Amino acid sequence: MAALQPPAIQGELGPLQLAWLGDAVWELHQRLRHCRTPGRSADLHRSVVAEVRADAQAAALDRLEREGVLTADELEQVRKGRNRAGRGPRRGESGIYGRATGFETMVGWLFLRNPSRLAQLLDRLEDADS
């Protein structure tokens, strides 16, 4: 998968800004992944939405943690995002929402700080889905 080139951003972004950015990066990754499959745009959209929901993001984080591939710095970003997440949507589980926000925070942080490492983790997740 071709790596995205992050823009230069001055100053530190907080966990919620990183999560917002990471959510967009994760969605773009899923769109790129699904556009390889022929299909109607509505079907592709539904497939992507299933992958960018909080429970899918929390599951992706669970896989990476279970495999023990995250560094201490990456786990720290997950912790910061999880702790700032709040309760999330009324009908969702706050634990899942917190883990998803932690995952998004780490993705946003890696996108800005170490895109090649982000590509490695995304490839690992994609290989796990194959």
KOLFI-519181 format. One record per residue: residue in one letter; z, x, y of N, C-alpha, C in turn; residue number from 1. Coordinates in nm, 4 decimals, always signed. Example, Ala and Ser with C-alpha at 12.3 -4.5 7.8 and 13.67 -1.06 7.14 Angstrom:
# KOLFI-519181
('A' (+0.7800 +1.3190 -0.5690) (+0.7800 +1.2300 -0.4500) (+0.7800 +1.3200 -0.3300) 1)
('S' (+0.7080 +1.2850 -0.2250) (+0.7140 +1.3670 -0.1060) (+0.7870 +1.2900 +0.0030) 2)
END
This chain:
# KOLFI-519181
('M' (+0.0000 +0.0847 -0.1167) (+0.0000 +0.0000 +0.0000) (+0.0000 +0.0895 +0.1233) 1)
('A' (-0.0813 +0.0577 +0.2195) (-0.0862 +0.1350 +0.3428) (+0.0403 +0.1117 +0.4231) 2)
('A' (+0.0976 +0.2209 +0.4734) (+0.2208 +0.2112 +0.5509) (+0.1903 +0.1638 +0.6925) 3)
('L' (+0.2759 +0.0812 +0.7451) (+0.2653 +0.0378 +0.8830) (+0.3183 +0.1493 +0.9725) 4)
('Q' (+0.2630 +0.1646 +1.0873) (+0.3103 +0.2663 +1.1806) (+0.4015 +0.1999 +1.2839) 5)
('P' (+0.5297 +0.2363 +1.2844) (+0.6235 +0.1724 +1.3777) (+0.6024 +0.2217 +1.5201) 6)
('P' (+0.6299 +0.1358 +1.6161) (+0.6219 +0.1780 +1.7552) (+0.7424 +0.2641 +1.7920) 7)
('A' (+0.7282 +0.3413 +1.8953) (+0.8418 +0.4187 +1.9463) (+0.9317 +0.3231 +2.0242) 8)
('I' (+1.0577 +0.3160 +1.9865) (+1.1533 +0.2290 +2.0549) (+1.2659 +0.3167 +2.1063) 9)
('Q' (+1.2933 +0.3052 +2.2339) (+1.4000 +0.3829 +2.2962) (+1.5339 +0.3142 +2.2734) 10)
('G' (+1.6370 +0.3944 +2.2516) (+1.7723 +0.3396 +2.2384) (+1.7983 +0.2843 +2.0998) 11)
('E' (+1.9206 +0.2465 +2.0783) (+1.9628 +0.1907 +1.9505) (+1.9471 +0.0394 +1.9514) 12)
('L' (+1.8984 -0.0123 +1.8432) (+1.8946 -0.1564 +1.8247) (+2.0154 -0.1961 +1.7410) 13)
('G' (+2.0689 -0.3119 +1.7695) (+2.1817 -0.3610 +1.6924) (+2.1367 -0.4173 +1.5589) 14)
('P' (+2.2319 -0.4456 +1.4708) (+2.1975 -0.4962 +1.3377) (+2.1143 -0.6240 +1.3395) 15)
('L' (+2.1429 -0.7143 +1.4315) (+2.0674 -0.8396 +1.4324) (+1.9251 -0.8203 +1.4835) 16)
('Q' (+1.9043 -0.7276 +1.5776) (+1.7688 -0.6961 +1.6222) (+1.6909 -0.6273 +1.5092) 17)
('L' (+1.7593 -0.5372 +1.4376) (+1.6955 -0.4716 +1.3234) (+1.6623 -0.5733 +1.2140) 18)
('A' (+1.7506 -0.6697 +1.1926) (+1.7255 -0.7738 +1.0925) (+1.6052 -0.8584 +1.1325) 19)
('W' (+1.5958 -0.8917 +1.2592) (+1.4822 -0.9707 +1.3086) (+1.3516 -0.8951 +1.2855) 20)
('L' (+1.3530 -0.7661 +1.3170) (+1.2361 -0.6815 +1.2944) (+1.2090 -0.6682 +1.1444) 21)
('G' (+1.3131 -0.6427 +1.0666) (+1.2977 -0.6271 +0.9224) (+1.2427 -0.7513 +0.8553) 22)
('D' (+1.2808 -0.8683 +0.9031) (+1.2279 -0.9931 +0.8498) (+1.0765 -0.9991 +0.8694) 23)
('A' (+1.0303 -0.9586 +0.9879) (+0.8868 -0.9587 +1.0162) (+0.8131 -0.8565 +0.9292) 24)
('V' (+0.8721 -0.7395 +0.9116) (+0.8114 -0.6352 +0.8284) (+0.8023 -0.6833 +0.6839) 25)
('W' (+0.9107 -0.7434 +0.6328) (+0.9125 -0.7946 +0.4956) (+0.8076 -0.9032 +0.4765) 26)
('E' (+0.7965 -0.9937 +0.5753) (+0.6957 -1.1000 +0.5645) (+0.5552 -1.0415 +0.5650) 27)
('L' (+0.5291 -0.9457 +0.6519) (+0.3970 -0.8830 +0.6549) (+0.3680 -0.8134 +0.5220) 28)
('H' (+0.4671 -0.7455 +0.4662) (+0.4498 -0.6815 +0.3354) (+0.4109 -0.7858 +0.2305) 29)
('Q' (+0.4805 -0.8987 +0.2295) (+0.4494 -1.0035 +0.1322) (+0.3113 -1.0632 +0.1555) 30)
('R' (+0.2732 -1.0807 +0.2811) (+0.1396 -1.1329 +0.3104) (+0.0314 -1.0366 +0.2620) 31)
('L' (+0.0512 -0.9071 +0.2875) (-0.0453 -0.8079 +0.2407) (-0.0538 -0.8091 +0.0886) 32)
('R' (+0.0589 -0.8217 +0.0262) (+0.0637 -0.8246 -0.1198) (-0.0083 -0.9466 -0.1759) 33)
('H' (+0.0129 -1.0624 -0.1161) (-0.0458 -1.1861 -0.1673) (-0.1918 -1.2037 -0.1282) 34)
('C' (-0.2354 -1.1376 -0.0237) (-0.3757 -1.1571 +0.0158) (-0.4721 -1.0899 -0.0819) 35)
('R' (-0.4197 -1.0085 -0.1723) (-0.5040 -0.9493 -0.2772) (-0.5462 -1.0535 -0.3807) 36)
('T' (-0.4735 -1.1645 -0.3840) (-0.5004 -1.2700 -0.4807) (-0.5873 -1.3769 -0.4149) 37)
('P' (-0.7015 -1.4083 -0.4756) (-0.7841 -1.5145 -0.4165) (-0.7099 -1.6480 -0.4222) 38)
('G' (-0.7291 -1.7266 -0.3217) (-0.6652 -1.8577 -0.3209) (-0.6765 -1.9228 -0.1852) 39)
('R' (-0.6404 -2.0474 -0.1820) (-0.6424 -2.1212 -0.0564) (-0.5259 -2.0750 +0.0297) 40)
('S' (-0.5452 -2.0808 +0.1598) (-0.4412 -2.0308 +0.2503) (-0.3097 -2.1068 +0.2335) 41)
('A' (-0.3153 -2.2353 +0.2060) (-0.1913 -2.3122 +0.1868) (-0.1147 -2.2624 +0.0646) 42)
('D' (-0.1868 -2.2298 -0.0430) (-0.1216 -2.1787 -0.1638) (-0.0635 -2.0397 -0.1392) 43)
('L' (-0.1392 -1.9560 -0.0695) (-0.0898 -1.8220 -0.0373) (+0.0346 -1.8317 +0.0504) 44)
('H' (+0.0311 -1.9235 +0.1461) (+0.1458 -1.9430 +0.2349) (+0.2703 -1.9805 +0.1559) 45)
('R' (+0.2561 -2.0756 +0.0631) (+0.3711 -2.1172 -0.0190) (+0.4250 -1.9996 -0.1003) 46)
('S' (+0.3356 -1.9161 -0.1519) (+0.3795 -1.7995 -0.2293) (+0.4582 -1.7020 -0.1429) 47)
('V' (+0.4107 -1.6800 -0.0209) (+0.4796 -1.5881 +0.0697) (+0.6145 -1.6456 +0.1111) 48)
('V' (+0.6184 -1.7729 +0.1439) (+0.7444 -1.8361 +0.1848) (+0.8488 -1.8213 +0.0744) 49)
('A' (+0.8072 -1.8328 -0.0504) (+0.9015 -1.8176 -0.1611) (+0.9600 -1.6773 -0.1656) 50)
('E' (+0.8849 -1.5769 -0.1208) (+0.9309 -1.4379 -0.1232) (+1.0116 -1.3982 -0.0001) 51)
('V' (+0.9985 -1.4717 +0.1095) (+1.0705 -1.4330 +0.2311) (+1.1952 -1.5178 +0.2554) 52)
('R' (+1.2233 -1.6094 +0.1667) (+1.3463 -1.6880 +0.1778) (+1.4670 -1.5989 +0.1552) 53)
('A' (+1.5806 -1.6424 +0.2059) (+1.7035 -1.5623 +0.1964) (+1.7388 -1.5280 +0.0524) 54)
('D' (+1.7236 -1.6228 -0.0392) (+1.7604 -1.5933 -0.1777) (+1.6698 -1.4867 -0.2393) 55)
('A' (+1.5427 -1.4833 -0.2026) (+1.4514 -1.3809 -0.2539) (+1.4839 -1.2442 -0.1933) 56)
('Q' (+1.5199 -1.2424 -0.0647) (+1.5570 -1.1157 -0.0007) (+1.6873 -1.0627 -0.0612) 57)
('A' (+1.7830 -1.1496 -0.0853) (+1.9095 -1.1080 -0.1476) (+1.8834 -1.0550 -0.2884) 58)
('A' (+1.7911 -1.1172 -0.3610) (+1.7567 -1.0707 -0.4963) (+1.6904 -0.9328 -0.4909) 59)
('A' (+1.6067 -0.9095 -0.3907) (+1.5428 -0.7776 -0.3751) (+1.6496 -0.6714 -0.3504) 60)
('L' (+1.7460 -0.7027 -0.2647) (+1.8558 -0.6092 -0.2389) (+1.9362 -0.5852 -0.3668) 61)
('D' (+1.9634 -0.6904 -0.4407) (+2.0375 -0.6775 -0.5667) (+1.9661 -0.5812 -0.6619) 62)
('R' (+1.8337 -0.5925 -0.6728) (+1.7575 -0.5028 -0.7613) (+1.7731 -0.3579 -0.7184) 63)
('L' (+1.7592 -0.3328 -0.5880) (+1.7704 -0.1951 -0.5388) (+1.9108 -0.1397 -0.5611) 64)
('E' (+2.0106 -0.2215 -0.5390) (+2.1486 -0.1767 -0.5602) (+2.1768 -0.1535 -0.7086) 65)
('R' (+2.1286 -0.2438 -0.7921) (+2.1500 -0.2316 -0.9366) (+2.0875 -0.1025 -0.9897) 66)
('E' (+1.9720 -0.0660 -0.9353) (+1.9041 +0.0563 -0.9774) (+1.9667 +0.1810 -0.9162) 67)
('G' (+2.0552 +0.1635 -0.8198) (+2.1252 +0.2761 -0.7587) (+2.0357 +0.3676 -0.6771) 68)
('V' (+1.9324 +0.3124 -0.6131) (+1.8358 +0.3955 -0.5409) (+1.8611 +0.4037 -0.3904) 69)
('L' (+1.9558 +0.3253 -0.3402) (+1.9804 +0.3252 -0.1965) (+2.0736 +0.4396 -0.1576) 70)
('T' (+2.0428 +0.5022 -0.0453) (+2.1258 +0.6105 +0.0061) (+2.2486 +0.5531 +0.0762) 71)
('A' (+2.3422 +0.6401 +0.1083) (+2.4627 +0.5974 +0.1807) (+2.4252 +0.5392 +0.3171) 72)
('D' (+2.3292 +0.5994 +0.3869) (+2.2855 +0.5475 +0.5174) (+2.2216 +0.4098 +0.5035) 73)
('E' (+2.1423 +0.3908 +0.4005) (+2.0787 +0.2604 +0.3780) (+2.1839 +0.1546 +0.3460) 74)
('L' (+2.2805 +0.1903 +0.2623) (+2.3880 +0.0964 +0.2304) (+2.4719 +0.0633 +0.3539) 75)
('E' (+2.4872 +0.1598 +0.4432) (+2.5601 +0.1353 +0.5682) (+2.4856 +0.0335 +0.6553) 76)
('Q' (+2.3544 +0.0429 +0.6602) (+2.2754 -0.0546 +0.7360) (+2.2878 -0.1932 +0.6735) 77)
('V' (+2.2863 -0.1995 +0.5412) (+2.3053 -0.3276 +0.4720) (+2.4413 -0.3863 +0.5102) 78)
('R' (+2.5453 -0.3039 +0.5075) (+2.6799 -0.3497 +0.5418) (+2.6852 -0.4025 +0.6849) 79)
('K' (+2.6273 -0.3269 +0.7782) (+2.6282 -0.3704 +0.9182) (+2.5582 -0.5046 +0.9356) 80)
('G' (+2.4424 -0.5198 +0.8729) (+2.3695 -0.6458 +0.8837) (+2.4440 -0.7612 +0.8198) 81)
('R' (+2.4999 -0.7368 +0.7020) (+2.5750 -0.8412 +0.6307) (+2.6943 -0.8865 +0.7139) 82)
('N' (+2.7632 -0.7917 +0.7759) (+2.8822 -0.8263 +0.8536) (+2.8498 -0.9014 +0.9823) 83)
('R' (+2.7294 -0.8881 +1.0334) (+2.6901 -0.9571 +1.1566) (+2.6156 -1.0870 +1.1309) 84)
('A' (+2.5946 -1.1218 +1.0062) (+2.5066 -1.2332 +0.9709) (+2.5581 -1.3700 +1.0128) 85)
('G' (+2.6851 -1.3908 +1.0143) (+2.7354 -1.5254 +1.0398) (+2.7229 -1.6116 +0.9150) 86)
('R' (+2.7329 -1.7415 +0.9320) (+2.7309 -1.8328 +0.8168) (+2.5914 -1.8674 +0.7707) 87)
('G' (+2.4943 -1.8571 +0.8575) (+2.3578 -1.8931 +0.8190) (+2.3350 -2.0427 +0.8293) 88)
('P' (+2.2242 -2.0891 +0.7726) (+2.1912 -2.2316 +0.7794) (+2.2961 -2.3180 +0.7101) 89)
('R' (+2.3088 -2.4385 +0.7555) (+2.4120 -2.5299 +0.7051) (+2.3992 -2.5531 +0.5549) 90)
('R' (+2.2766 -2.5655 +0.5049) (+2.2601 -2.5979 +0.3635) (+2.2550 -2.4743 +0.2736) 91)
('G' (+2.2574 -2.3551 +0.3319) (+2.2487 -2.2328 +0.2525) (+2.3848 -2.1746 +0.2205) 92)
('E' (+2.3870 -2.0824 +0.1280) (+2.5109 -2.0138 +0.0928) (+2.5291 -1.8950 +0.1853) 93)
('S' (+2.6465 -1.8830 +0.2456) (+2.6697 -1.7770 +0.3429) (+2.6615 -1.6385 +0.2794) 94)
('G' (+2.7024 -1.6240 +0.1546) (+2.6950 -1.4947 +0.0866) (+2.5510 -1.4480 +0.0693) 95)
('I' (+2.4651 -1.5400 +0.0292) (+2.3232 -1.5065 +0.0130) (+2.2619 -1.4753 +0.1482) 96)
('Y' (+2.2952 -1.5553 +0.2477) (+2.2418 -1.5317 +0.3821) (+2.2864 -1.3949 +0.4346) 97)
('G' (+2.4110 -1.3588 +0.4114) (+2.4615 -1.2290 +0.4551) (+2.3913 -1.1141 +0.3862) 98)
('R' (+2.3678 -1.1267 +0.2562) (+2.2971 -1.0213 +0.1824) (+2.1528 -1.0108 +0.2298) 99)
('A' (+2.0901 -1.1247 +0.2564) (+1.9525 -1.1235 +0.3059) (+1.9466 -1.0567 +0.4430) 100)
('T' (+2.0415 -1.0866 +0.5297) (+2.0448 -1.0246 +0.6618) (+2.0685 -0.8747 +0.6491) 101)
('G' (+2.1533 -0.8340 +0.5562) (+2.1732 -0.6921 +0.5311) (+2.0452 -0.6241 +0.4853) 102)
('F' (+1.9715 -0.6896 +0.3965) (+1.8437 -0.6371 +0.3494) (+1.7455 -0.6232 +0.4653) 103)
('E' (+1.7345 -0.7278 +0.5474) (+1.6441 -0.7245 +0.6628) (+1.6823 -0.6127 +0.7595) 104)
('T' (+1.8122 -0.5942 +0.7817) (+1.8590 -0.4884 +0.8712) (+1.8147 -0.3523 +0.8203) 105)
('M' (+1.8329 -0.3292 +0.6909) (+1.7913 -0.2024 +0.6313) (+1.6395 -0.1837 +0.6425) 106)
('V' (+1.5630 -0.2887 +0.6175) (+1.4163 -0.2803 +0.6261) (+1.3733 -0.2467 +0.7694) 107)
('G' (+1.4332 -0.3146 +0.8672) (+1.3997 -0.2860 +1.0072) (+1.4365 -0.1439 +1.0459) 108)
('W' (+1.5527 -0.0986 +1.0032) (+1.5988 +0.0372 +1.0329) (+1.5057 +0.1402 +0.9708) 109)
('L' (+1.4691 +0.1201 +0.8446) (+1.3783 +0.2136 +0.7781) (+1.2394 +0.2109 +0.8404) 110)
('F' (+1.1935 +0.0952 +0.8816) (+1.0631 +0.0841 +0.9463) (+1.0563 +0.1744 +1.0691) 111)
('L' (+1.1654 +0.1783 +1.1445) (+1.1678 +0.2604 +1.2657) (+1.2010 +0.4068 +1.2378) 112)
('R' (+1.2888 +0.4327 +1.1412) (+1.3413 +0.5672 +1.1191) (+1.2702 +0.6470 +1.0106) 113)
('N' (+1.2277 +0.5791 +0.9053) (+1.1723 +0.6506 +0.7907) (+1.0731 +0.5611 +0.7162) 114)
('P' (+0.9548 +0.5399 +0.7743) (+0.8584 +0.4483 +0.7125) (+0.8146 +0.4902 +0.5718) 115)
('S' (+0.8115 +0.6209 +0.5440) (+0.7706 +0.6624 +0.4093) (+0.8760 +0.6220 +0.3058) 116)
('R' (+1.0021 +0.6287 +0.3424) (+1.1095 +0.5836 +0.2523) (+1.0997 +0.4324 +0.2326) 117)
('L' (+1.0719 +0.3597 +0.3401) (+1.0549 +0.2150 +0.3286) (+0.9411 +0.1843 +0.2316) 118)
('A' (+0.8305 +0.2552 +0.2438) (+0.7171 +0.2343 +0.1536) (+0.7578 +0.2597 +0.0086) 119)
('Q' (+0.8391 +0.3625 -0.0155) (+0.8868 +0.3910 -0.1517) (+0.9663 +0.2729 -0.2072) 120)
('L' (+1.0579 +0.2206 -0.1266) (+1.1406 +0.1090 -0.1728) (+1.0574 -0.0168 -0.1950) 121)
('L' (+0.9644 -0.0438 -0.1045) (+0.8789 -0.1619 -0.1209) (+0.7920 -0.1484 -0.2454) 122)
('D' (+0.7393 -0.0281 -0.2696) (+0.6609 -0.0054 -0.3916) (+0.7474 -0.0257 -0.5154) 123)
('R' (+0.8709 +0.0201 -0.5098) (+0.9626 +0.0039 -0.6232) (+0.9872 -0.1446 -0.6514) 124)
('L' (+1.0073 -0.2216 -0.5457) (+1.0263 -0.3648 -0.5628) (+0.9007 -0.4306 -0.6179) 125)
('E' (+0.7856 -0.3864 -0.5715) (+0.6588 -0.4434 -0.6192) (+0.6391 -0.4085 -0.7665) 126)
('D' (+0.6738 -0.2847 -0.8056) (+0.6625 -0.2448 -0.9464) (+0.7558 -0.3278 -1.0338) 127)
('A' (+0.8723 -0.3619 -0.9807) (+0.9688 -0.4414 -1.0564) (+0.9150 -0.5827 -1.0807) 128)
('D' (+0.8314 -0.6314 -0.9895) (+0.7744 -0.7663 -1.0041) (+0.6563 -0.7690 -1.1002) 129)
('S' (+0.5994 -0.6539 -1.1293) (+0.4802 -0.6493 -1.2157) (+0.5145 -0.6695 -1.3609) 130)
END
